[in-house]
Amino acid sequence: MRVLITGGAGYLGSVLTRHLLAEGHEVRIVDNLLHGPQAHLAELADRPGFEFIEGDIRDEPLMWRALDGRQVVVHLAGIVGDPACARSPQAAHEINLDASVRLYSNALLRGVERFLFASTCSNYGRMADPDSSVDENSELRPVSLYARTKVEYEEFLLGNFMFEKPTLALPTCLRFATLYGLSPRMRFDLTVNEFTRDLTVDRKLVVYGEQFWRPYVHVRDAARAIVLAMTAPADKVAGRVFNVGDSNENYRKGDLVRLISAEIGGELDIERVEKNEDPRDYRVNFDRIARELGFEITMTVPEGIREVMASLVTTAI
Ligand SMILES: NC(=O)c1ccc[n+]([C@@H]2O[C@H](COP(=O)([O-])OP(=O)(O)OC[C@H]3O[C@@H](n4cnc5c(N)ncnc54)[C@H](O)[C@@H]3O)[C@@H](O)[C@H]2O)c1
């Protein structure tokens, strides 16, 4: 398939790009290199079927050209995470909402067949019932600007596609658990990666609110879920929402600290800061994607911890 990935130079996009190229798809990415030059792009330059356009999704003429001949759009570009959106609220609105709305409208006009959107389990916010878990039918209780932009865009996509051209730009919203694991564009601000690095390298960590739950999924499994949704029969995914992860991969922050400490061994300096209010506390059920698309993870958090640790140790040597 001929695919356009927005934000393709990022943490998830750089893994997805390699996965798609390895499977013989054509991949064009648009990325404004918000986080600086990405050395990993150089190794893709000569790969058949790969094309990189440096640019901003807010640039409509550029996006119109980027959509030319594409069958699938995977929309990953955005201001990602609560802190980044809180720091740049205007950019978050412009990119996560306004430019994203224009992108979808132009994808329709350009005859794109599928439109996959990277949403987030942060949309669930704080669970109404702390003893249960949330699924795709649960109420969304976004507690940050980041999650609010994701919820609003989901509503736009799912509310609009039916009325315009029902056979074009079929939208699918993938609500990813928090990602972890190695990527060509590494992110150490994600909990599993961050805790693993801090404890492996500094042997020191400060944990805030260790009792709060979150689900996690490996970045390669997230990329596999995108490919699965992209290639599934349209009637299974069009206008649908899927949580991406595994119901057994919900952890409290304290669980992560215990798992990583057990891997490292020896004396570690861990400071636990009590925090009783965290607006984001959610355990998520991932049965829909398993049942309807046959999705299975290939990595668990303990395996991801070992993978990240091994790379840190090798880098240090
Ligand atoms: N990382 C996670 O844990 C996680 C969890 C749930 C959902 N998601 C979603 O997955 C997507 C990818 O996340 P990621 O972790 O790879 O983040 P990332 O920041 O590494 O990647 C985002 C990419 O988008 C690019 N970008 C930002 N603004 C742009 C603009 N205006 N025009 C063009 N490119 C722009 C950035 O340069 C970056 O390469 C995001 O939409 C994010 O909300 C991520």
The ligand as a Tripos MOL2 file, in Angstrom:
@<TRIPOS>MOLECULE
LIG
   44    48     1     0     0
SMALL
NO_CHARGES

@<TRIPOS>ATOM
      1 N1          4.3650    7.5800   23.0840 N.am      1 LIG1
      2 C1          3.2720    7.1780   23.6930 C.2       1 LIG1
      3 O1          3.2960    6.6050   24.8020 O.2       1 LIG1
      4 C2          1.9180    7.3820   23.0430 C.ar      1 LIG1
      5 C3          0.7950    6.8510   23.6830 C.ar      1 LIG1
      6 C4         -0.4620    7.0680   23.1140 C.ar      1 LIG1
      7 C5         -0.5710    7.7660   21.9170 C.ar      1 LIG1
      8 N2          0.5510    8.2690   21.3130 N.ar      1 LIG1
      9 C6          0.3820    9.0370   20.0750 C.3       1 LIG1
     10 O2          1.1930    8.4670   19.0620 O.3       1 LIG1
     11 C7          1.6800    9.4890   18.2040 C.3       1 LIG1
     12 C8          3.1890    9.3780   18.0810 C.3       1 LIG1
     13 O3          3.7750    9.5620   19.3770 O.3       1 LIG1
     14 P1          5.3440    9.4700   19.5960 P.3       1 LIG1
     15 O4          5.5750    8.9080   20.9420 O.co2     1 LIG1
     16 O5          5.9700    8.8350   18.4100 O.co2     1 LIG1
     17 O6          5.7050   11.0230   19.6640 O.3       1 LIG1
     18 P2          6.9140   11.8150   18.9890 P.3       1 LIG1
     19 O7          6.8880   13.1900   19.5530 O.co2     1 LIG1
     20 O8          8.1730   11.0420   19.0530 O.co2     1 LIG1
     21 O9          6.4560   11.8880   17.4600 O.3       1 LIG1
     22 C9          5.6460   12.9020   16.9450 C.3       1 LIG1
     23 C10         6.2950   13.4060   15.6770 C.3       1 LIG1
     24 O10         5.4570   14.4170   15.1200 O.3       1 LIG1
     25 C11         6.2900   15.4390   14.6140 C.3       1 LIG1
     26 N3          5.5090   16.6680   14.5860 N.ar      1 LIG1
     27 C12         5.0490   17.4010   15.6380 C.ar      1 LIG1
     28 N4          4.3830   18.4760   15.1940 N.ar      1 LIG1
     29 C13         4.4100   18.4200   13.8370 C.ar      1 LIG1
     30 C14         3.9000   19.2580   12.8230 C.ar      1 LIG1
     31 N5          3.2200   20.3800   13.1030 N.pl3     1 LIG1
     32 N6          4.0980   18.8880   11.5370 N.ar      1 LIG1
     33 C15         4.8000   17.7800   11.2200 C.ar      1 LIG1
     34 N7          5.3170   16.9580   12.1570 N.ar      1 LIG1
     35 C16         5.1270   17.2820   13.4510 C.ar      1 LIG1
     36 C17         7.4640   15.5140   15.5600 C.3       1 LIG1
     37 O11         8.6080   16.0990   14.9560 O.3       1 LIG1
     38 C18         7.6750   14.0400   15.9050 C.3       1 LIG1
     39 O12         8.6420   13.4460   15.0590 O.3       1 LIG1
     40 C19         1.2040   10.8150   18.7890 C.3       1 LIG1
     41 O13         0.0590   11.2470   18.0950 O.3       1 LIG1
     42 C20         0.8650   10.4680   20.2210 C.3       1 LIG1
     43 O14        -0.1450   11.3000   20.7480 O.3       1 LIG1
     44 C21         1.7940    8.0800   21.8410 C.ar      1 LIG1
@<TRIPOS>BOND
     1     1     2 1
     2     2     3 2
     3     2     4 1
     4     4     5 ar
     5     4    44 ar
     6     5     6 ar
     7     6     7 ar
     8     7     8 ar
     9     8     9 1
    10     8    44 ar
    11     9    10 1
    12     9    42 1
    13    10    11 1
    14    11    12 1
    15    11    40 1
    16    12    13 1
    17    13    14 1
    18    14    15 2
    19    14    16 1
    20    14    17 1
    21    17    18 1
    22    18    19 2
    23    18    20 1
    24    18    21 1
    25    21    22 1
    26    22    23 1
    27    23    24 1
    28    23    38 1
    29    24    25 1
    30    25    26 1
    31    25    36 1
    32    26    27 ar
    33    26    35 ar
    34    27    28 ar
    35    28    29 ar
    36    29    30 ar
    37    29    35 ar
    38    30    31 1
    39    30    32 ar
    40    32    33 ar
    41    33    34 ar
    42    34    35 ar
    43    36    37 1
    44    36    38 1
    45    38    39 1
    46    40    41 1
    47    40    42 1
    48    42    43 1
@<TRIPOS>SUBSTRUCTURE
     1 LIG1         1 GROUP 0 **** ****
